[in-house]
């Protein structure tokens, strides 16, 4: 368990931060951008939870915990001095997302168009969380082209964005309240 006694360290006052292996890097380092955007996605999921309850809220609480695991994974380089024994996303976490996607998607009405972000407050916030997750996914993909990464980390983000889309439709009355794109409607 992590124990924080001091919140500020002054270690970042010169535009650098520490990775999980202790190495110092610039705050604009692609790895920092990647796990920072995962943190943004987690905050967006927290906003969704203001509009949920029951099973959906419990699912999103698990996702938030997983996103902290993912941040820890990305923060500790695969080839760093603390790579051995580092917290990593595992296949079971990805598989759990897939099972949730299948479970919630089974009740959804088929799509006849692309869905615009909106509908209920929960659905709108789920779309926001989805788009932030997609941005994190793009950054992790770019990082993975430069450095070795846990492949399950990328898979997790990919499945999470799909889950958030499916959950947005669930939050819109299983698709009945989806706001659909009408191509060229405003010409």
N, C-alpha and C positions, 0 to 999 in steps of 0.2 A: 504494500500500500504506500502511496505517496504521502509525505507529510511536509506541508509548507508552513514555515514559521515566519519567513520574510517574503513580502510580495515584490518589493523592488530590490534589485541587486546592483544597479548601475552598470551592469555588464553590457548593456545594449546602447549605452550613451554615445558610442562612436559608430553606430550603424552596423554593428555585428551582433550575432546571437550564437548560442551554442547548440550543436546538434546532440543527439542522444549519446554519441560516443565521446563527447567533450570537445570535438573539433569546433573551432570558431569559423563562421562564414558570414558574408555580408547578408543583411536582412533581405536584400532583393535576390538572393540566390534562388534558383529555380526550385530546389528542394524545400526551402522555406515558403516560397509561394504556394507550392503544392500542399503542404500540410497546413498552412494558414488558410487556404481555401477550403480544405476539409473542415477546419474549425468554423468557417463561415457557414458551411452547409449544416453543421451541427446546430448553430444558432438559429438558422432558418427552420430546422425541424423543431426546435424549442418553441418558435412562434406558432407553428402548426398546432402544437400540443395545447395552446390556449383555447383551441376550438374543438378539441376531441375529448373523448372519454372511453371507458371500457376497454375492450380488446384492442381497438385502434391505438389508444393512448399507451397501452402496455407494449404494443409492437414498436411504436415510435420511441419509447424509453429504451428498449433493447437496441434499436438503431443508434440512438445517441451514444450509448455505451460503446457499441462497435466502432462508431466514428472516432471516439477517443483512442480505441485500440489501433485504428488505422493511422491516426496522427502519430502515435508512438512508433508504429511500424515505419512510416515514412521519415520520421525524425532520426531514426537510427540506420545509417547506411549499411547495406548488405556486406560491404567489404571493410567496415570500420572495426575499430578495436573492441567494441562491445557488441558485435554482431551475434556472437555465440550466445544463445539464450535470450536474445531480444524478443520482446512481444511482437508477434506477427499475426496478421489476419490468416485464418486457416480455412480450408475448403468447406468445413462444416458451417461456417458463417455465411459463405456464399450460397451453399445449398439451402440454408434456412430462408434466405431471401427468395430463392427460386420457389420454394414451397409456398411462401406467403403470396408471391405473385400469382401462382396457379390458383391458390385458394380464393383470392379476391377477384381475379379476372374471370373465374367461372360464372359469377353472377352478373357480369357486365353486359349491357346491350352492345351488339356489334357496332363498330364505327362506320359512319357513312361519309365522314370528312375529318380533317384535322381538328383538334380541339384547341380552342383559344383559352389562355389562362383566365380563369374566373369561375363564376358560379357562387357556391357557398364560401364563407370566409375560410373554412378548412381547406377547400379545394384550391382556392387562390393561393393560400400559403404553401400548400403542397407543390403547386407549380413553381413557386419561387424557390423552394427547397430543391426541386428537381433541376432548375436551371443553374443554381449554384453548384449542385453536384456535378452537372455536366461540365462546368468550367473546371472544377477540381479534376475531373476525369481527363480533360484535355491537358492540363498541366502535368498530371502524373504520366500521361502518355509521352509528353515531351521529355520529362525527366527520365523515363524508361529507355528513351533512345540514346541518352548520354551515359546512364549509370545502371548498374544491376539493381533490379527491384524485385520484390516478392510478387510473383504473378497473381497471387490471390488478391493482393491489394487492388490491382487494376480491375480484376473481375468483380470485386465487391462494389466498387463505384459504378461499374456498368450496370450491374443488377439493381443497385439501389436507385439509380435514376429511373429504371423501368418500374420498380416497385412504387416509387413516388407518383409516377404517372397513373398507374393502376389505382392507387389509393385516392388520387384526386378525382377520378371518375367514380369511385365508390362513394366519396364524400359528396358528390353531386347526384345522389339518388341512384347509384349504380349506373350512371351514364344518362339517366333521364333528364337531368338538369345541366348537362354539358353545354358549353357555349361553343357552337361549331363555326368553323371558318367557312365563309361563303366567298369563293374566289371571284374577284372583280365586282363585288357588291356595291362598291362606292365609286364606280367609274362615272 
